[in-house]
Amino acid sequence: MKRRTAREKALQALFQIDMSESDPREAIESVLEDEEADEFLTQLVLGVVEHKEEIDILLRKNLEKWNLERLANVDRSILRLAIYELNHLEEIPPKVSIDEAIELAKTFGDESSSRFINAVLSKVTTGLN
């Protein structure tokens, strides 16, 4: 499975977990749709779930005029996924994680999601350096 596809599936699983508090492994199984399990997909989903509290603290610090609970569910899931990558997957350049998050926002979010995601992640990466 390509990494972009794994990220899309991870986003779908994280969205499902966020909406219905599904078990992470069951959410992964449901988005695979008879495809073979993917290590990167599993790493992303389980990593976000494991580090959710830390990710949400960082998100809250970087949201201007928004609170985490008011965000669209898909935007919140995209941001969590990207911040997990930025903080825990050092082999992936930050620019790649941000670009992939923007592409996910263009595909799954509304017309303003990609700009919003870009702005928040730019602020997060500035704070990480």
Backbone bond lengths (Angstrom), bond angles and torsions (degrees), N, CA, C in turn:
res aa  C-N    CA-C-N  psi(-1)  N-CA   C-N-CA  omega(-1)  CA-C   N-CA-C  phi
1 M - - - 1.452 - - 1.532 108.08 -
2 K 1.329 115.72 133.21 1.456 120.21 177.51 1.519 109.45 -68.63
3 R 1.332 115.90 153.39 1.471 119.66 -178.95 1.525 112.09 -61.58
4 R 1.313 117.19 -36.87 1.470 118.96 179.12 1.532 110.27 -62.12
5 T 1.324 116.34 -44.19 1.462 121.00 177.71 1.527 110.42 -63.19
6 A 1.331 116.36 -41.28 1.469 120.27 178.60 1.524 110.43 -61.95
7 R 1.338 116.90 -39.50 1.465 120.04 177.70 1.535 111.05 -65.43
8 E 1.320 116.76 -40.78 1.474 119.77 178.28 1.520 110.56 -62.32
9 K 1.313 116.42 -44.71 1.466 120.75 179.38 1.534 109.96 -66.47
10 A 1.333 116.99 -39.54 1.466 120.86 177.95 1.522 109.95 -61.96
11 L 1.332 116.65 -42.79 1.462 120.49 177.59 1.522 110.55 -59.82
12 Q 1.318 117.11 -44.54 1.465 120.79 179.82 1.533 110.80 -62.67
13 A 1.331 116.48 -41.32 1.465 119.84 178.84 1.534 110.53 -66.90
14 L 1.322 117.28 -42.87 1.468 120.78 -179.75 1.527 111.08 -65.41
15 F 1.321 116.40 -37.83 1.462 120.74 176.55 1.528 109.41 -61.09
16 Q 1.322 115.73 -45.77 1.470 121.38 179.67 1.534 110.47 -61.56
17 I 1.319 116.93 -43.17 1.466 121.58 179.19 1.529 109.76 -63.34
18 D 1.329 116.32 -43.20 1.463 121.57 -179.16 1.527 111.82 -64.88
19 M 1.320 116.58 -38.86 1.462 121.02 -176.16 1.528 113.07 -78.99
20 S 1.327 116.53 -39.33 1.472 118.45 -171.76 1.523 113.98 -124.94
21 E 1.334 116.24 8.77 1.463 121.03 -178.68 1.524 111.61 52.35
22 S 1.324 115.31 40.18 1.464 121.47 178.25 1.530 110.10 -65.94
23 D 1.317 115.14 156.24 1.455 120.57 171.62 1.528 107.65 -65.85
24 P 1.341 118.61 132.50 1.471 120.51 -177.19 1.527 114.61 -55.36
25 R 1.307 117.34 -41.93 1.476 119.11 -178.78 1.528 110.97 -69.15
26 E 1.323 117.11 -36.33 1.466 119.88 176.20 1.529 110.86 -67.45
27 A 1.325 116.84 -37.92 1.471 120.68 177.78 1.528 110.13 -63.34
28 I 1.320 116.84 -41.22 1.468 120.66 177.70 1.523 109.79 -61.74
29 E 1.332 116.05 -47.58 1.474 120.32 179.60 1.527 111.10 -58.18
30 S 1.324 116.78 -40.98 1.467 119.33 -176.35 1.526 112.16 -68.74
31 V 1.338 118.49 -30.91 1.469 119.43 -179.88 1.527 112.52 -85.24
32 L 1.312 117.33 -15.16 1.469 119.38 -179.50 1.519 112.87 -71.46
33 E 1.324 118.02 -28.16 1.465 121.80 177.02 1.526 112.40 47.63
34 D 1.315 116.30 59.47 1.462 123.24 178.10 1.523 114.24 70.66
35 E 1.329 117.87 4.13 1.462 119.69 173.76 1.519 108.33 -80.91
36 E 1.319 114.79 161.26 1.448 119.77 178.14 1.520 109.87 -73.99
37 A 1.320 116.38 145.96 1.470 121.23 178.43 1.522 109.85 -59.68
38 D 1.327 115.38 148.77 1.454 121.46 -177.91 1.528 108.83 -124.08
39 E 1.324 116.52 130.89 1.460 122.04 -176.89 1.534 111.93 -61.39
40 F 1.335 117.30 -42.60 1.466 120.92 -179.18 1.530 110.52 -65.43
41 L 1.305 116.89 -43.32 1.470 121.77 176.94 1.527 110.43 -57.91
42 T 1.307 116.91 -49.22 1.462 121.88 -179.71 1.524 110.87 -62.24
43 Q 1.328 116.32 -43.08 1.469 121.06 178.55 1.530 110.91 -59.76
44 L 1.325 116.60 -43.31 1.465 120.22 -179.44 1.521 111.40 -63.74
45 V 1.320 116.59 -51.56 1.468 120.25 -175.83 1.528 110.94 -64.01
46 L 1.323 116.64 -51.32 1.463 119.37 -177.97 1.523 111.26 -66.37
47 G 1.333 117.21 -34.20 1.463 120.96 178.04 1.518 111.97 -65.24
48 V 1.338 116.94 -44.51 1.471 120.26 178.43 1.521 109.69 -63.49
49 V 1.327 117.29 -44.04 1.465 120.48 -179.18 1.534 110.03 -63.06
50 E 1.315 116.75 -44.51 1.468 120.96 -178.42 1.526 111.91 -64.77
51 H 1.317 117.87 -37.11 1.476 122.46 -174.56 1.532 112.70 -105.70
52 K 1.320 116.75 16.60 1.473 120.82 -174.20 1.527 112.88 -55.62
53 E 1.300 117.20 -43.63 1.468 120.15 -178.14 1.532 111.01 -61.17
54 E 1.308 116.06 -48.16 1.476 121.79 178.89 1.535 110.55 -62.85
55 I 1.320 117.06 -42.04 1.470 121.80 179.14 1.526 110.24 -63.29
56 D 1.331 116.59 -44.47 1.466 120.60 -178.31 1.531 111.84 -65.83
57 I 1.318 117.76 -35.18 1.472 120.60 176.02 1.525 109.45 -61.92
58 L 1.319 116.23 -46.28 1.464 120.88 178.72 1.530 111.06 -63.44
59 L 1.300 116.17 -41.14 1.467 120.28 177.92 1.524 111.34 -61.72
60 R 1.319 116.21 -47.88 1.472 120.17 -179.08 1.533 111.15 -58.21
61 K 1.332 116.66 -38.11 1.469 120.17 -179.99 1.529 112.14 -67.62
62 N 1.321 117.45 -21.54 1.457 121.09 -174.07 1.527 114.48 -111.07
63 L 1.317 117.16 5.80 1.465 120.75 176.47 1.522 108.95 -96.00
64 E 1.307 116.44 116.49 1.459 120.27 177.38 1.524 108.99 -94.99
65 K 1.312 116.09 129.06 1.471 122.73 177.25 1.531 113.04 61.67
66 W 1.320 116.99 19.66 1.460 121.86 177.39 1.509 107.58 -136.01
67 N 1.310 115.72 154.70 1.458 117.28 166.50 1.528 107.20 -119.70
68 L 1.294 114.82 157.11 1.463 121.43 -172.26 1.529 111.98 -57.00
69 E 1.310 116.85 -38.87 1.459 120.93 -177.19 1.531 112.70 -69.80
70 R 1.323 117.97 -23.67 1.464 121.62 -179.63 1.528 112.90 -83.51
71 L 1.313 117.49 -15.20 1.463 120.03 -179.37 1.525 110.70 -64.32
72 A 1.321 115.72 149.46 1.466 119.77 171.53 1.530 107.47 -59.41
73 N 1.316 116.34 140.29 1.469 120.51 -176.68 1.521 112.06 -55.82
74 V 1.315 117.25 -40.23 1.460 119.66 -178.31 1.532 110.01 -68.65
75 D 1.331 118.23 -40.20 1.470 120.74 178.54 1.526 110.33 -63.93
76 R 1.307 116.35 -42.60 1.471 120.65 178.89 1.531 110.18 -60.86
77 S 1.317 117.24 -43.05 1.470 120.60 179.83 1.523 111.52 -66.83
78 I 1.329 117.65 -39.74 1.468 121.18 177.70 1.527 109.89 -62.97
79 L 1.323 116.61 -45.35 1.468 120.31 179.97 1.526 111.38 -63.03
80 R 1.304 117.64 -42.97 1.470 120.32 178.23 1.527 110.90 -60.84
81 L 1.312 115.83 -44.38 1.464 120.98 179.74 1.530 110.71 -60.90
82 A 1.325 116.71 -48.15 1.467 120.59 -178.40 1.532 111.46 -65.52
83 I 1.316 117.19 -41.32 1.466 119.71 -179.34 1.526 110.43 -67.22
84 Y 1.320 116.92 -35.66 1.471 118.82 174.45 1.532 109.45 -59.83
85 E 1.322 116.52 -48.02 1.467 119.62 179.17 1.530 111.09 -59.00
86 L 1.324 116.40 -46.68 1.465 120.75 -177.67 1.527 112.00 -61.22
87 N 1.321 117.14 -38.01 1.462 120.96 -174.93 1.521 114.91 -90.44
88 H 1.337 117.60 -23.57 1.462 118.73 -170.06 1.528 115.27 -126.30
89 L 1.316 118.56 -10.37 1.468 119.87 -179.52 1.527 109.08 -117.52
90 E 1.310 114.62 79.25 1.467 120.77 -174.30 1.526 113.54 -63.51
91 E 1.332 117.16 -21.63 1.469 119.86 -179.59 1.529 112.15 -73.03
92 I 1.326 117.24 -12.31 1.466 121.13 179.38 1.529 108.25 -101.65
93 P 1.332 117.66 120.82 1.466 119.69 179.11 1.534 110.80 -60.56
94 P 1.332 117.51 140.21 1.463 120.59 -179.67 1.527 113.54 -52.67
95 K 1.328 117.33 -38.60 1.465 120.59 179.85 1.529 111.11 -60.42
96 V 1.322 117.01 -37.99 1.462 120.96 178.94 1.533 110.15 -65.98
97 S 1.325 117.14 -45.83 1.470 120.52 179.42 1.527 110.95 -59.86
98 I 1.336 116.28 -42.78 1.465 120.06 -179.73 1.522 110.73 -67.78
99 D 1.323 117.37 -46.00 1.466 120.45 178.96 1.529 111.64 -59.90
100 E 1.319 116.64 -41.50 1.467 120.25 179.12 1.530 110.83 -65.21
101 A 1.332 116.91 -39.72 1.470 120.54 177.74 1.524 110.71 -63.22
102 I 1.323 117.00 -40.79 1.467 121.16 178.69 1.528 110.13 -63.56
103 E 1.317 117.15 -41.50 1.469 120.60 177.69 1.530 111.34 -64.11
104 L 1.336 116.74 -40.57 1.468 119.64 176.07 1.526 110.37 -61.31
105 A 1.332 116.35 -40.99 1.468 120.50 179.65 1.526 111.04 -64.55
106 K 1.334 117.48 -38.42 1.469 120.75 178.20 1.527 110.42 -65.13
107 T 1.324 116.62 -36.21 1.460 121.18 -177.59 1.526 112.53 -79.80
108 F 1.329 117.04 -43.88 1.462 120.91 -170.40 1.524 114.85 -108.39
109 G 1.323 117.90 -17.46 1.463 121.04 -176.87 1.517 112.00 -94.59
110 D 1.331 115.11 -169.54 1.462 119.01 176.44 1.534 109.44 -92.35
111 E 1.339 117.21 -173.22 1.466 119.81 -172.27 1.529 113.56 -65.92
112 S 1.324 118.69 -21.69 1.461 120.24 -179.92 1.534 113.12 -100.43
113 S 1.321 117.31 -4.55 1.468 120.76 -175.51 1.517 113.67 -60.11
114 S 1.321 117.22 -42.97 1.468 118.94 -175.21 1.527 111.50 -64.55
115 R 1.331 117.50 -40.41 1.470 120.05 177.94 1.530 110.69 -66.60
116 F 1.316 115.87 -41.79 1.461 120.79 179.14 1.531 110.85 -62.27
117 I 1.329 117.07 -48.46 1.470 122.65 179.24 1.522 109.97 -58.67
118 N 1.329 116.72 -45.63 1.460 121.44 179.82 1.526 110.58 -59.68
119 A 1.327 117.29 -46.17 1.466 121.17 -177.95 1.535 111.55 -62.91
120 V 1.333 116.40 -45.73 1.469 119.88 -178.79 1.523 110.38 -65.67
121 L 1.328 117.59 -45.49 1.467 119.97 -178.15 1.512 112.00 -68.14
122 S 1.323 117.73 -33.38 1.468 120.59 175.52 1.527 109.86 -62.02
123 K 1.311 116.04 -42.50 1.458 121.55 178.72 1.538 110.40 -65.61
124 V 1.331 116.37 -42.06 1.474 120.83 179.14 1.519 109.93 -61.86
125 T 1.330 117.91 -46.29 1.473 119.65 -177.03 1.519 111.64 -68.03
126 T 1.322 117.54 -32.25 1.459 120.45 176.26 1.529 109.73 -63.06
127 G 1.323 115.95 -39.50 1.452 121.21 178.85 1.521 113.77 -71.65
128 L 1.330 117.59 -23.86 1.467 121.54 -179.74 1.518 112.43 -79.18
129 N 1.338 116.30 -26.26 1.476 119.84 -176.41 1.504 112.26 -82.47
